[in-house]
Amino acid sequence: MCRVRPVAVLLSAAAVVFAGCTRRVQSLLDAGSAPGEAGSDAGDAGDGGPTSVAMFDCDAGPPSPESGGLTWHPEVLPGVSGRQQAGWVASSTDPECVALSPRSVPAQLSWAVADGGAACDPAIIDGQGDLSVAWLNGNGITTSYLRADGSAAAAIRDGKDGTGKPVEGQIAEVPRTSGFLVLSKTFTPWCNFVRPIASDANPTGPAVFVEAAFPNKLQQIGQNPAGGYVEVRINSDGKQPATKTLDLRFVNEALLPLGDWQTALTYRENIQWAVNVDQQGRALVLAFMYPPSFGPPPPPADWRFSARWMGPNGPLTEEFQPVTPIFTPTSPSGFVVFAGWGTIVPLPEGGFAMYQYQTDPSYGTISPTGWYAFYPSRQAATESPPSWLQLYDGSLRLLANGQGYAAIEPQGPNSCARTVLLVAASGRTCFTLALEGADACNAFPDTLWPDGSLVLQNADGHSSCLISWWPGLARPAR
């Protein structure tokens, strides 16, 4: 558990922002509010055009596995440990705490990719504590799906044609109340698809074709707490230099559009963006724009930042200036870089509170840090965060339905042993749990999810796929 932002991560993030994009910039730059939505548009070698000669009709659905579509495979089951004996301890008998009374402590599940050289994205949890994790090895991208009770597991792999050329590739996985959505794209023809699947990766409905003509593409889908989802795409006019737009579209649970695509931002630079939807169903768009650069990153004078609230029918506010954490190096030969938005925490009444960790002072400083801003819902301005947030750090997560929060605190100043907290909406600590079997320091940040699950993810040599999780750990009993 790391409470100081590792400078290696920060500098890696800078390299991604100024030199290109990875499958998930979120994992480097923005922890985001769970599920946390972010991305970049800085050039992608995978989007240069068709890479295979497979042909099919997008309207008829994705290609079959035999034709290069995604393929399904068995997966190793997670290990299930015994439940710990020590339970939750009440810190208050206030009525708001009684309503948060937790369940008994669930069993710990553990899992690792069989390929020791694989690199994993941060794991994703659905509303039932089921886990999804995407990983990369020499054969491409595989996403593993593991049931919260340890009873089932499956994997989905990118599809290739008979010559080994890619046909359909996975873009992202999106948690649902139960199960996940799988976003994918094909190259010839250029299509985007969304598949609803169960926690064991079995499809629960037909794939949905999302139109986005080349070189445009569906970037992500995020859950809307008010119901349904919000889609994000990048749209280009195809000219050189290209003028692009970041567009949003609200859809229902069946992925049917509730309106047209609506433009949030227009830009010509590279962009790193984050889209999060608050408890009122309004989307906050945050963007960092910068010119292309080969070599040193562009100086701050060439940067541009923007924020805007969006709804189903378009912008709810004008663009406005967000609060921006900046990394300043100790070394005079270092580079000033945008440090990322940090942790984005929704509040029950709407809006988002922002938290940024400090980095190792021997490398430099980030400013501002801590709880540095609050974005009130549908307002083109920022405010100071609620004072009670100072009791907690960026591990704080809003639980499903706005019942309260969960957080993590170390059991000592130099300890990685963890205590999990259940926190009322007022900020009062209601219950604490000294977690057993979780004393090791990990390479990934500890992550709590809205269903109350806690995920610990670590690296071992070249592998970043050592995962332990407690499904629904901080989920209230009622």
Buried (B, 14 or more C-beta within 10 A) or exposed (E): BBBEBBBEBBBBBBEBBBBBBBBBBBBBBBBBBBBBBBBBBBEBEEBEEBBBEBEBEBEEBBBEBEBBBBBBEEBEBBEBBEEBEEEBEBBBEBEEBEBBBBBEBBBBBBBBBEBEEBBBBBBBBBBBBBBBBBBBBEEBBBBBBBBBBBEBBBBBBBBBBEEEBBBBBBBBBBBBEEBBBBBBBBBBEBBBBBBBBBBBBEEBEEBBBBEBEBBBBBBBBBBBBBEBBBBBBBBBEEEEEEEBBBBBBBBEEEBEBBEEBBBBBEBEBBBBBBBBBBBBBBBBBBBBBBEEBEEEBBEBEEBEBBBBBBBBEEBBBEBBEBBBBBBBBEEEEBBBBBBBBBBBBBBBEBBBBBBBBBBBEEBBBBBBBBBBBBBBBBBBEBEEBEEBBEBBBBBBBBBBEBBBBBBBBBEEEEEBBBBBBBBBBEBBBBBBBBBBEBEEEBBBBBBBBBBBBBBBBBBEEEBBBBBBBBBBBBBBEE
